[in-house]
Amino acid sequence: MDDEIEMSPIHEFISHVKPLRSSADFRYEILTKFDVNLKTRWSAPYYLALFCEKKSINLVNIGFVFQQVSLFLQSIDIGSCWVGLASLKKKDSEFVIVISFGKSPDKTRDINDFKRKKLSEISDFEDNRLKPAQLAPSAINSQPWYFKHSEDGFDVYQLKQNIIKRQFVKKWNPIDVGIALAHMYVANEKTFEFKINNDFKRLKGYTYIGSIKI
């Protein structure tokens, strides 16, 4: 079949991927389109189904780990896309989300095609070091991350959505923050550090996620 993909490099990459926190457990399965119920008008030949206990830090970790996987797939000419509007035909209480993937034509997107918030809108002041996070994908492009400069890096927050948006993106926004952090890690692989502090500053309208050094 033209759309067949060798899965061993994907399994190998996932086995060595960097987690955000080693204590944040997850698991995954590679499924076909026949194993997934979709609410989209399109489908892909394969799906990474992701599972974890649905604590906030576990969901952030899912985004962090599997955005690295998504970027890896794209680096070997396999297209990928996070799909929130999907469920599994085989029910599992720890199911979180899927990533669709399949062979993709050799196409690249111009950076100007990305509709993103300004750097000054995702941080307490504009900082070009946050460009990787700015370009990260998110559920309905909600871009819920916010970075506050600290003495040695950034404190990271998640935006509390308004009532209208909340019903659509609340369960996905922790994953979105993890995706943005994955971009920061990939851009600063040798120096990136993540920790959760007890003495963080509370910001109205935001939930503290953790702190990073880059």
N, CA and C atoms as a LAMMPS dump frame, in Angstrom:
ITEM: TIMESTEP
0
ITEM: NUMBER OF ATOMS
642
ITEM: BOX BOUNDS ff ff ff
-5.0000000000000000e+02 5.0000000000000000e+02
-5.0000000000000000e+02 5.0000000000000000e+02
-5.0000000000000000e+02 5.0000000000000000e+02
ITEM: ATOMS id mol type element x y z
1 1 1 N 0.829 -1.196 0
2 1 2 C 0 0 0
3 1 3 C 0.865 1.248 0
4 2 1 N 0.433 2.289 -0.717
5 2 2 C 1.218 3.513 -0.82
6 2 3 C 1.336 4.254 0.509
7 3 1 N 0.347 4.036 1.395
8 3 2 C 0.363 4.794 2.639
9 3 3 C 0.98 4.018 3.803
10 4 1 N 1.589 2.855 3.529
11 4 2 C 2.2 2.075 4.6
12 4 3 C 3.422 2.796 5.152
13 5 1 N 3.586 2.736 6.456
14 5 2 C 4.685 3.406 7.142
15 5 3 C 5.388 2.391 8.033
16 6 1 N 6.716 2.419 8.038
17 6 2 C 7.491 1.586 8.941
18 6 3 C 7.39 2.169 10.348
19 7 1 N 6.826 1.41 11.267
20 7 2 C 6.539 1.938 12.599
21 7 3 C 7.71 1.851 13.569
22 8 1 N 8.695 1.031 13.297
23 8 2 C 9.776 0.832 14.27
24 8 3 C 10.535 2.114 14.602
25 9 1 N 10.817 3.014 13.627
26 9 2 C 11.488 4.268 14.019
27 9 3 C 10.641 5.123 14.966
28 10 1 N 9.318 5.04 14.818
29 10 2 C 8.428 5.815 15.691
30 10 3 C 8.481 5.261 17.111
31 11 1 N 8.371 3.931 17.23
32 11 2 C 8.475 3.306 18.552
33 11 3 C 9.828 3.603 19.189
34 12 1 N 10.875 3.557 18.392
35 12 2 C 12.227 3.815 18.906
36 12 3 C 12.345 5.249 19.415
37 13 1 N 11.82 6.202 18.651
38 13 2 C 11.895 7.601 19.072
39 13 3 C 11.128 7.804 20.374
40 14 1 N 9.931 7.251 20.471
41 14 2 C 9.112 7.429 21.674
42 14 3 C 9.807 6.809 22.895
43 15 1 N 10.512 5.709 22.695
44 15 2 C 11.178 5.04 23.822
45 15 3 C 12.291 5.885 24.426
46 16 1 N 12.786 6.858 23.663
47 16 2 C 13.88 7.699 24.154
48 16 3 C 13.477 9.172 24.296
49 17 1 N 12.217 9.493 24.111
50 17 2 C 11.784 10.883 24.152
51 17 3 C 11.91 11.433 25.569
52 18 1 N 12.183 12.727 25.673
53 18 2 C 12.33 13.363 26.986
54 18 3 C 10.958 13.709 27.543
55 19 1 N 10.623 13.237 28.748
56 19 2 C 9.367 13.661 29.383
57 19 3 C 9.563 14.981 30.105
58 20 1 N 8.472 15.657 30.38
59 20 2 C 8.55 16.889 31.162
60 20 3 C 8.859 16.561 32.62
61 21 1 N 8.187 15.523 33.109
62 21 2 C 8.467 15.016 34.46
63 21 3 C 8.486 13.499 34.388
64 22 1 N 9.497 12.897 34.988
65 22 2 C 9.634 11.438 34.911
66 22 3 C 8.499 10.718 35.627
67 23 1 N 7.84 11.402 36.545
68 23 2 C 6.752 10.769 37.308
69 23 3 C 5.415 10.818 36.582
70 24 1 N 5.37 11.52 35.448
71 24 2 C 4.114 11.652 34.703
72 24 3 C 3.978 10.485 33.719
73 25 1 N 3.211 9.485 34.099
74 25 2 C 3.078 8.282 33.278
75 25 3 C 2.153 8.516 32.093
76 26 1 N 2.429 7.784 31.018
77 26 2 C 1.56 7.797 29.846
78 26 3 C 1.748 6.481 29.11
79 27 1 N 0.855 6.222 28.196
80 27 2 C 1.019 5.108 27.267
81 27 3 C 0.398 5.508 25.943
82 28 1 N 0.678 4.721 24.924
83 28 2 C 0.167 5.046 23.598
84 28 3 C -0.089 3.767 22.812
85 29 1 N -0.897 3.885 21.791
86 29 2 C -1.123 2.809 20.829
87 29 3 C -1.147 3.411 19.432
88 30 1 N -0.662 2.678 18.455
89 30 2 C -0.799 3.101 17.067
90 30 3 C -1.975 2.346 16.462
91 31 1 N -2.965 3.093 16.009
92 31 2 C -4.205 2.52 15.484
93 31 3 C -4.404 2.916 14.032
94 32 1 N -5.374 2.304 13.401
95 32 2 C -5.751 2.698 12.049
96 32 3 C -7.054 3.485 12.1
97 33 1 N -7.434 4.044 10.96
98 33 2 C -8.668 4.841 10.902
99 33 3 C -9.905 4.001 11.223
100 34 1 N -9.784 2.677 11.147
101 34 2 C -10.93 1.808 11.428
102 34 3 C -11.144 1.622 12.931
103 35 1 N -10.178 2.07 13.738
104 35 2 C -10.278 1.938 15.19
105 35 3 C -10.769 3.217 15.861
106 36 1 N -10.995 4.266 15.066
107 36 2 C -11.253 5.597 15.609
108 36 3 C -12.577 6.144 15.082
109 37 1 N -13.35 6.759 15.966
110 37 2 C -14.54 7.51 15.554
111 37 3 C -14.144 8.966 15.377
112 38 1 N -14.399 9.517 14.195
113 38 2 C -13.971 10.877 13.883
114 38 3 C -15.167 11.79 13.667
115 39 1 N -15.011 13.046 14.096
116 39 2 C -16.016 14.068 13.826
117 39 3 C -15.471 15.086 12.83
118 40 1 N -14.461 14.672 12.082
119 40 2 C -13.877 15.529 11.056
120 40 3 C -14.313 15.034 9.682
121 41 1 N -14.16 15.891 8.692
122 41 2 C -14.526 15.513 7.321
123 41 3 C -13.398 14.786 6.613
124 42 1 N -12.284 14.645 7.266
125 42 2 C -11.125 14.003 6.667
126 42 3 C -10.62 12.918 7.617
127 43 1 N -9.796 12.057 7.113
128 43 2 C -9.195 11.025 7.954
129 43 3 C -7.764 10.789 7.495
130 44 1 N -7.009 10.098 8.317
131 44 2 C -5.639 9.72 7.998
132 44 3 C -5.527 8.205 8.14
133 45 1 N -4.491 7.608 7.575
134 45 2 C -4.381 6.145 7.677
135 45 3 C -4.035 5.645 9.073
136 46 1 N -3.342 6.475 9.883
137 46 2 C -2.876 6.021 11.189
138 46 3 C -3.16 7.07 12.262
139 47 1 N -3.252 6.577 13.515
140 47 2 C -3.511 7.455 14.649
141 47 3 C -2.702 6.994 15.855
142 48 1 N -2.017 7.95 16.486
143 48 2 C -1.397 7.709 17.786
144 48 3 C -2.448 8.006 18.842
145 49 1 N -2.911 6.992 19.526
146 49 2 C -3.868 7.188 20.616
147 49 3 C -3.09 7.331 21.913
148 50 1 N -3.388 8.381 22.679
149 50 2 C -2.615 8.717 23.861
150 50 3 C -3.462 8.546 25.116
151 51 1 N -2.833 8.013 26.169
152 51 2 C -3.547 7.673 27.392
153 51 3 C -2.746 8.138 28.607
154 52 1 N -3.456 8.6 29.631
155 52 2 C -2.829 8.881 30.917
156 52 3 C -3.916 9.105 31.953
157 53 1 N -3.516 9.103 33.227
158 53 2 C -4.424 9.53 34.285
159 53 3 C -4.634 11.027 34.096
160 54 1 N -5.869 11.496 34.156
161 54 2 C -6.176 12.849 33.712
162 54 3 C -5.947 13.915 34.792
163 55 1 N -4.713 13.95 35.28
164 55 2 C -4.249 15.042 36.126
165 55 3 C -3.618 16.089 35.227
166 56 1 N -3.644 17.349 35.673
167 56 2 C -3.157 18.444 34.828
168 56 3 C -1.729 18.223 34.366
169 57 1 N -0.816 17.863 35.284
170 57 2 C 0.589 17.729 34.894
171 57 3 C 0.783 16.562 33.925
172 58 1 N -0.036 15.52 34.044
173 58 2 C 0.046 14.41 33.098
174 58 3 C -0.373 14.85 31.7
175 59 1 N -1.404 15.698 31.623
176 59 2 C -1.864 16.191 30.325
177 59 3 C -0.832 17.134 29.711
178 60 1 N -0.22 17.982 30.549
179 60 2 C 0.858 18.837 30.047
180 60 3 C 1.993 17.967 29.509
181 61 1 N 2.302 16.907 30.235
182 61 2 C 3.363 15.992 29.8
183 61 3 C 3.028 15.306 28.489
184 62 1 N 1.755 14.925 28.303
185 62 2 C 1.32 14.322 27.039
186 62 3 C 1.616 15.273 25.882
187 63 1 N 1.258 16.543 26.057
188 63 2 C 1.545 17.522 25.01
189 63 3 C 3.024 17.671 24.764
190 64 1 N 3.808 17.711 25.843
191 64 2 C 5.258 17.885 25.742
192 64 3 C 5.91 16.715 25
193 65 1 N 5.575 15.512 25.404
194 65 2 C 6.185 14.318 24.809
195 65 3 C 5.772 14.15 23.356
196 66 1 N 4.48 14.244 23.093
197 66 2 C 4.02 13.857 21.768
198 66 3 C 4.089 14.98 20.741
199 67 1 N 4.301 16.223 21.169
200 67 2 C 4.653 17.231 20.176
201 67 3 C 6.072 16.982 19.679
202 68 1 N 6.946 16.485 20.54
203 68 2 C 8.269 16.058 20.073
204 68 3 C 8.129 14.953 19.031
205 69 1 N 7.209 14.027 19.291
206 69 2 C 6.969 12.944 18.339
207 69 3 C 6.411 13.501 17.029
208 70 1 N 5.467 14.435 17.135
209 70 2 C 4.875 15.046 15.95
210 70 3 C 5.936 15.75 15.113
211 71 1 N 6.834 16.476 15.761
212 71 2 C 7.916 17.154 15.036
213 71 3 C 8.868 16.143 14.401
214 72 1 N 9.114 15.041 15.101
215 72 2 C 9.948 13.974 14.529
216 72 3 C 9.304 13.396 13.277
217 73 1 N 8.003 13.119 13.334
218 73 2 C 7.296 12.588 12.166
219 73 3 C 7.433 13.531 10.977
220 74 1 N 7.257 14.811 11.235
221 74 2 C 7.368 15.782 10.157
222 74 3 C 8.79 15.819 9.587
223 75 1 N 9.793 15.566 10.444
224 75 2 C 11.178 15.594 9.982
225 75 3 C 11.497 14.432 9.053
226 76 1 N 10.686 13.364 9.092
227 76 2 C 10.9 12.22 8.187
228 76 3 C 9.766 12.143 7.151
229 77 1 N 9.201 13.321 6.842
230 77 2 C 8.2 13.468 5.776
231 77 3 C 6.908 12.702 6.028
232 78 1 N 6.535 12.624 7.291
233 78 2 C 5.24 12.065 7.661
234 78 3 C 4.413 13.195 8.257
235 79 1 N 3.292 13.507 7.646
236 79 2 C 2.431 14.566 8.147
237 79 3 C 1.709 14.13 9.411
238 80 1 N 1.476 15.06 10.327
239 80 2 C 0.79 14.73 11.579
240 80 3 C -0.067 15.9 12.026
241 81 1 N -1.103 15.578 12.809
242 81 2 C -2.02 16.628 13.276
243 81 3 C -2.722 16.138 14.543
244 82 1 N -2.727 16.979 15.584
245 82 2 C -3.501 16.667 16.785
246 82 3 C -4.993 16.731 16.441
247 83 1 N -5.764 15.755 16.934
248 83 2 C -7.195 15.696 16.615
249 83 3 C -7.983 15.557 17.919
250 84 1 N -8.626 16.645 18.331
251 84 2 C -9.429 16.6 19.548
252 84 3 C -10.787 15.964 19.341
253 85 1 N -11.331 16.101 18.142
254 85 2 C -12.676 15.595 17.849
255 85 3 C -12.614 14.151 17.381
256 86 1 N -12.201 13.283 18.288
257 86 2 C -12.085 11.859 17.968
258 86 3 C -12.282 11.043 19.241
259 87 1 N -12.757 9.841 19.076
260 87 2 C -12.877 8.898 20.188
261 87 3 C -12.496 7.521 19.681
262 88 1 N -12.287 6.597 20.6
263 88 2 C -11.894 5.244 20.216
264 88 3 C -13.11 4.328 20.187
265 89 1 N -13.135 3.426 19.235
266 89 2 C -14.225 2.448 19.18
267 89 3 C -14.137 1.474 20.357
268 90 1 N -12.889 1.222 20.804
269 90 2 C -12.685 0.409 22
270 90 3 C -12.511 1.362 23.176
271 91 1 N -13.47 1.417 24.074
272 91 2 C -13.477 2.411 25.145
273 91 3 C -12.341 2.175 26.138
274 92 1 N -11.78 3.293 26.622
275 92 2 C -10.717 3.237 27.623
276 92 3 C -10.822 4.52 28.448
277 93 1 N -10.953 4.394 29.756
278 93 2 C -11.19 5.562 30.61
279 93 3 C -10.005 6.52 30.638
280 94 1 N -8.818 6.063 30.287
281 94 2 C -7.644 6.932 30.309
282 94 3 C -7.329 7.537 28.937
283 95 1 N -8.177 7.286 27.95
284 95 2 C -7.946 7.877 26.628
285 95 3 C -8.034 9.394 26.71
286 96 1 N -7.093 10.07 26.061
287 96 2 C -7.032 11.525 26.099
288 96 3 C -7.289 12.148 24.733
289 97 1 N -6.513 11.763 23.725
290 97 2 C -6.542 12.437 22.431
291 97 3 C -5.792 11.585 21.425
292 98 1 N -5.945 11.882 20.145
293 98 2 C -5.17 11.181 19.118
294 98 3 C -4.377 12.185 18.282
295 99 1 N -3.327 11.681 17.68
296 99 2 C -2.581 12.415 16.663
297 99 3 C -2.69 11.614 15.371
298 100 1 N -3.256 12.217 14.337
299 100 2 C -3.337 11.549 13.047
300 100 3 C -2.001 11.67 12.34
301 101 1 N -1.652 10.658 11.536
302 101 2 C -0.431 10.77 10.743
303 101 3 C -0.477 9.877 9.519
304 102 1 N 0.314 10.253 8.548
305 102 2 C 0.388 9.518 7.295
306 102 3 C 1.397 10.179 6.37
307 103 1 N 1.721 9.518 5.292
308 103 2 C 2.669 10.075 4.34
309 103 3 C 2.125 11.377 3.773
310 104 1 N 3.025 12.326 3.619
311 104 2 C 2.616 13.665 3.229
312 104 3 C 3.43 14.134 2.037
313 105 1 N 2.808 14.863 1.087
314 105 2 C 3.585 15.441 -0.009
315 105 3 C 4.577 16.454 0.537
316 106 1 N 5.621 16.696 -0.192
317 106 2 C 6.688 17.591 0.242
318 106 3 C 6.227 19.04 0.159
319 107 1 N 5.557 19.482 1.213
320 107 2 C 5.054 20.851 1.254
321 107 3 C 5.486 21.502 2.563
322 108 1 N 5.796 22.761 2.527
323 108 2 C 6.119 23.518 3.724
324 108 3 C 5.211 24.731 3.809
325 109 1 N 4.949 25.175 5.025
326 109 2 C 4.109 26.347 5.241
327 109 3 C 4.985 27.559 5.494
328 110 1 N 4.589 28.671 4.936
329 110 2 C 5.281 29.917 5.201
330 110 3 C 4.951 30.378 6.613
331 111 1 N 5.946 30.885 7.323
332 111 2 C 5.734 31.304 8.704
333 111 3 C 4.662 32.398 8.801
334 112 1 N 4.485 33.154 7.728
335 112 2 C 3.474 34.21 7.721
336 112 3 C 2.05 33.667 7.678
337 113 1 N 1.909 32.348 7.374
338 113 2 C 0.582 31.736 7.357
339 113 3 C 0.068 31.445 8.77
340 114 1 N 0.965 31.459 9.768
341 114 2 C 0.577 31.154 11.131
342 114 3 C -0.123 32.361 11.762
343 115 1 N -1.35 32.152 12.227
344 115 2 C -2.079 33.219 12.899
345 115 3 C -1.869 33.054 14.403
346 116 1 N -0.998 33.865 14.955
347 116 2 C -0.604 33.712 16.341
348 116 3 C -0.656 35.049 17.079
349 117 1 N -0.791 34.963 18.403
350 117 2 C -0.721 36.153 19.229
351 117 3 C 0.669 36.78 19.123
352 118 1 N 0.742 38.075 19.39
353 118 2 C 2.034 38.751 19.419
354 118 3 C 2.835 38.26 20.625
355 119 1 N 4.157 38.346 20.538
356 119 2 C 5.006 37.938 21.655
357 119 3 C 4.64 38.695 22.926
358 120 1 N 4.255 39.945 22.784
359 120 2 C 3.886 40.754 23.947
360 120 3 C 2.573 40.299 24.582
361 121 1 N 1.799 39.478 23.866
362 121 2 C 0.527 38.973 24.391
363 121 3 C 0.692 37.648 25.12
364 122 1 N 1.81 36.971 24.913
365 122 2 C 2.026 35.684 25.581
366 122 3 C 3.083 35.795 26.674
367 123 1 N 3.495 37.005 27.003
368 123 2 C 4.507 37.206 28.024
369 123 3 C 4.344 38.581 28.654
370 124 1 N 5.018 38.782 29.803
371 124 2 C 4.937 40.076 30.477
372 124 3 C 5.675 41.163 29.712
373 125 1 N 6.619 40.78 28.855
374 125 2 C 7.157 41.72 27.877
375 125 3 C 7.757 40.929 26.715
376 126 1 N 7.819 41.563 25.56
377 126 2 C 8.225 40.881 24.33
378 126 3 C 9.631 40.32 24.449
379 127 1 N 9.778 39.056 24.071
380 127 2 C 11.064 38.374 24.173
381 127 3 C 11.167 37.391 23.017
382 128 1 N 12.106 37.61 22.104
383 128 2 C 12.24 36.767 20.925
384 128 3 C 12.602 35.326 21.244
385 129 1 N 13.085 35.076 22.451
386 129 2 C 13.391 33.692 22.836
387 129 3 C 12.123 32.843 22.918
388 130 1 N 10.958 33.51 22.995
389 130 2 C 9.69 32.79 23.087
390 130 3 C 9.063 32.509 21.722
391 131 1 N 9.77 32.818 20.657
392 131 2 C 9.252 32.592 19.307
393 131 3 C 8.836 31.127 19.085
394 132 1 N 9.616 30.132 19.546
395 132 2 C 9.175 28.739 19.353
396 132 3 C 7.82 28.452 19.992
397 133 1 N 7.588 28.983 21.192
398 133 2 C 6.289 28.786 21.847
399 133 3 C 5.189 29.519 21.104
400 134 1 N 5.501 30.693 20.608
401 134 2 C 4.51 31.484 19.87
402 134 3 C 3.965 30.708 18.679
403 135 1 N 4.804 29.928 18.024
404 135 2 C 4.412 29.225 16.799
405 135 3 C 3.738 27.877 17.063
406 136 1 N 3.615 27.487 18.329
407 136 2 C 3.049 26.179 18.649
408 136 3 C 1.566 26.105 18.283
409 137 1 N 1.086 24.937 17.86
410 137 2 C -0.349 24.755 17.592
411 137 3 C -1.12 24.573 18.893
412 138 1 N -2.437 24.808 18.84
413 138 2 C -3.283 24.639 20.018
414 138 3 C -4.723 24.409 19.583
415 139 1 N -5.537 23.906 20.507
416 139 2 C -6.948 23.628 20.224
417 139 3 C -7.658 24.907 19.805
418 140 1 N -8.329 24.849 18.678
419 140 2 C -8.996 25.984 18.023
420 140 3 C -8.156 27.259 18.103
421 141 1 N -6.837 27.061 18.024
422 141 2 C -5.871 28.169 18.027
423 141 3 C -6.05 29.074 19.253
424 142 1 N -6.341 28.469 20.404
425 142 2 C -6.622 29.248 21.614
426 142 3 C -5.364 29.829 22.25
427 143 1 N -4.194 29.234 21.99
428 143 2 C -2.898 29.752 22.458
429 143 3 C -2.962 30.141 23.944
430 144 1 N -3.196 29.179 24.844
431 144 2 C -3.486 29.508 26.243
432 144 3 C -2.258 29.704 27.135
433 145 1 N -1.053 29.729 26.58
434 145 2 C 0.158 29.827 27.389
435 145 3 C 0.543 31.279 27.658
436 146 1 N 1.177 31.462 28.809
437 146 2 C 1.662 32.793 29.179
438 146 3 C 2.956 32.616 29.966
439 147 1 N 3.962 33.414 29.623
440 147 2 C 5.286 33.308 30.225
441 147 3 C 5.612 34.592 30.99
442 148 1 N 5.976 34.444 32.25
443 148 2 C 6.384 35.59 33.067
444 148 3 C 7.871 35.447 33.381
445 149 1 N 8.64 36.449 33.07
446 149 2 C 10.078 36.386 33.316
447 149 3 C 10.369 36.238 34.816
448 150 1 N 11.328 35.385 35.11
449 150 2 C 11.796 35.199 36.479
450 150 3 C 13.3 35.455 36.508
451 151 1 N 13.916 35.259 37.664
452 151 2 C 15.345 35.531 37.784
453 151 3 C 16.178 34.65 36.863
454 152 1 N 15.752 33.405 36.676
455 152 2 C 16.562 32.468 35.889
456 152 3 C 15.815 31.834 34.724
457 153 1 N 14.707 32.429 34.302
458 153 2 C 13.971 31.863 33.176
459 153 3 C 12.565 32.424 33.089
460 154 1 N 11.58 31.517 33.061
461 154 2 C 10.184 31.934 32.93
462 154 3 C 9.296 31.093 33.841
463 155 1 N 8.322 31.738 34.461
464 155 2 C 7.212 31.018 35.071
465 155 3 C 6.144 30.854 33.99
466 156 1 N 5.559 29.668 33.916
467 156 2 C 4.644 29.324 32.829
468 156 3 C 3.228 29.174 33.376
469 157 1 N 2.283 29.806 32.704
470 157 2 C 0.893 29.803 33.139
471 157 3 C -0.03 29.374 31.999
472 158 1 N -1.21 28.896 32.413
473 158 2 C -2.266 28.561 31.456
474 158 3 C -3.432 29.523 31.641
475 159 1 N -3.884 30.099 30.554
476 159 2 C -5.002 31.027 30.59
477 159 3 C -6.286 30.319 31.002
478 160 1 N -7.049 30.941 31.906
479 160 2 C -8.378 30.446 32.239
480 160 3 C -9.348 31.01 31.213
481 161 1 N -9.936 30.147 30.401
482 161 2 C -10.774 30.588 29.298
483 161 3 C -12.119 31.12 29.796
484 162 1 N -12.732 31.979 28.963
485 162 2 C -14.079 32.437 29.3
486 162 3 C -15.08 31.291 29.145
487 163 1 N -16.29 31.524 29.606
488 163 2 C -17.285 30.445 29.666
489 163 3 C -17.559 29.859 28.286
490 164 1 N -17.609 30.693 27.274
491 164 2 C -17.926 30.215 25.923
492 164 3 C -16.833 29.28 25.406
493 165 1 N -15.577 29.693 25.552
494 165 2 C -14.485 28.869 25.065
495 165 3 C -14.22 27.659 25.95
496 166 1 N -14.539 27.801 27.236
497 166 2 C -14.162 26.782 28.195
498 166 3 C -14.708 25.413 27.819
499 167 1 N -15.948 25.36 27.349
500 167 2 C -16.564 24.07 27.037
501 167 3 C -15.882 23.372 25.867
502 168 1 N -15.197 24.131 25.017
503 168 2 C -14.552 23.542 23.865
504 168 3 C -13.091 23.156 24.128
505 169 1 N -12.381 23.949 24.941
506 169 2 C -10.931 23.782 25.021
507 169 3 C -10.395 23.46 26.404
508 170 1 N -11.234 23.465 27.432
509 170 2 C -10.738 23.267 28.797
510 170 3 C -9.933 21.976 28.927
511 171 1 N -10.409 20.887 28.366
512 171 2 C -9.718 19.616 28.541
513 171 3 C -8.463 19.505 27.68
514 172 1 N -8.351 20.367 26.679
515 172 2 C -7.186 20.303 25.796
516 172 3 C -6.11 21.317 26.13
517 173 1 N -6.459 22.386 26.848
518 173 2 C -5.487 23.455 27.066
519 173 3 C -4.237 23.033 27.841
520 174 1 N -4.314 22.124 28.844
521 174 2 C -3.063 21.658 29.45
522 174 3 C -2.144 20.976 28.43
523 175 1 N -2.741 20.235 27.494
524 175 2 C -1.958 19.615 26.421
525 175 3 C -1.304 20.698 25.568
526 176 1 N -2.075 21.751 25.275
527 176 2 C -1.55 22.861 24.472
528 176 3 C -0.318 23.483 25.119
529 177 1 N -0.377 23.696 26.439
530 177 2 C 0.774 24.269 27.136
531 177 3 C 1.972 23.336 27.021
532 178 1 N 1.735 22.042 27.136
533 178 2 C 2.815 21.071 26.95
534 178 3 C 3.415 21.133 25.56
535 179 1 N 2.573 21.364 24.562
536 179 2 C 3.048 21.491 23.182
537 179 3 C 3.965 22.704 23.048
538 180 1 N 3.552 23.828 23.635
539 180 2 C 4.388 25.033 23.592
540 180 3 C 5.715 24.804 24.309
541 181 1 N 5.682 24.093 25.433
542 181 2 C 6.92 23.796 26.156
543 181 3 C 7.818 22.866 25.36
544 182 1 N 7.222 21.963 24.589
545 182 2 C 8.022 21.094 23.725
546 182 3 C 8.798 21.911 22.701
547 183 1 N 8.156 22.935 22.151
548 183 2 C 8.846 23.806 21.207
549 183 3 C 10.006 24.531 21.883
550 184 1 N 9.81 24.958 23.128
551 184 2 C 10.885 25.621 23.856
552 184 3 C 12.025 24.642 24.139
553 185 1 N 11.693 23.406 24.435
554 185 2 C 12.72 22.391 24.68
555 185 3 C 13.514 22.087 23.414
556 186 1 N 12.829 21.849 22.305
557 186 2 C 13.507 21.505 21.056
558 186 3 C 14.446 22.637 20.618
559 187 1 N 14.028 23.876 20.888
560 187 2 C 14.861 25.024 20.514
561 187 3 C 16.014 25.259 21.494
562 188 1 N 15.939 24.63 22.679
563 188 2 C 16.963 24.838 23.715
564 188 3 C 17.304 23.502 24.383
565 189 1 N 17.555 22.496 23.561
566 189 2 C 17.641 21.12 24.048
567 189 3 C 18.704 20.921 25.132
568 190 1 N 19.833 21.581 25.015
569 190 2 C 20.942 21.337 25.94
570 190 3 C 20.782 22.056 27.28
571 191 1 N 19.955 23.084 27.314
572 191 2 C 19.87 23.903 28.524
573 191 3 C 18.488 23.905 29.177
574 192 1 N 17.494 23.335 28.526
575 192 2 C 16.114 23.391 29.018
576 192 3 C 15.966 22.633 30.336
577 193 1 N 15.293 23.27 31.29
578 193 2 C 14.946 22.628 32.559
579 193 3 C 13.522 23.019 32.932
580 194 1 N 12.815 22.088 33.574
581 194 2 C 11.453 22.356 34.036
582 194 3 C 11.326 21.938 35.492
583 195 1 N 10.642 22.752 36.284
584 195 2 C 10.352 22.392 37.669
585 195 3 C 9.07 23.089 38.104
586 196 1 N 8.496 22.59 39.176
587 196 2 C 7.298 23.225 39.752
588 196 3 C 7.698 23.843 41.08
589 197 1 N 7.574 25.166 41.171
590 197 2 C 7.946 25.891 42.383
591 197 3 C 6.748 26.058 43.312
592 198 1 N 7.042 26.221 44.58
593 198 2 C 5.988 26.481 45.558
594 198 3 C 5.774 27.973 45.783
595 199 1 N 6.755 28.794 45.385
596 199 2 C 6.7 30.228 45.677
597 199 3 C 6.43 31.074 44.431
598 200 1 N 5.633 30.54 43.519
599 200 2 C 5.318 31.266 42.294
600 200 3 C 4.363 32.42 42.579
601 201 1 N 4.361 33.409 41.685
602 201 2 C 3.438 34.537 41.809
603 201 3 C 2.102 34.171 41.169
604 202 1 N 1.03 34.401 41.856
605 202 2 C -0.302 34.132 41.307
606 202 3 C -0.711 35.269 40.373
607 203 1 N -1.229 34.906 39.213
608 203 2 C -1.693 35.892 38.244
609 203 3 C -3.19 35.719 38.036
610 204 1 N -3.926 36.798 38.148
611 204 2 C -5.374 36.735 37.957
612 204 3 C -5.699 36.272 36.537
613 205 1 N -6.58 35.281 36.435
614 205 2 C -6.99 34.781 35.13
615 205 3 C -6.107 33.69 34.575
616 206 1 N -5.103 33.251 35.386
617 206 2 C -4.157 32.239 34.903
618 206 3 C -3.931 31.179 35.981
619 207 1 N -3.559 29.984 35.525
620 207 2 C -3.182 28.889 36.427
621 207 3 C -1.687 28.61 36.236
622 208 1 N -0.941 28.56 37.319
623 208 2 C 0.483 28.269 37.259
624 208 3 C 0.707 26.81 36.859
625 209 1 N 1.595 26.571 35.902
626 209 2 C 1.924 25.229 35.435
627 209 3 C 3.281 24.784 35.933
628 210 1 N 4.283 25.649 35.835
629 210 2 C 5.637 25.321 36.238
630 210 3 C 6.585 26.418 35.803
631 211 1 N 7.864 26.164 35.952
632 211 2 C 8.879 27.161 35.584
633 211 3 C 9.953 26.501 34.749
634 212 1 N 10.5 27.256 33.801
635 212 2 C 11.522 26.713 32.911
636 212 3 C 12.769 27.596 32.909
637 213 1 N 13.897 26.953 32.666
638 213 2 C 15.145 27.628 32.331
639 213 3 C 15.481 27.241 30.894
640 214 1 N 15.978 28.177 30.119
641 214 2 C 16.415 27.851 28.759
642 214 3 C 17.843 28.336 28.516
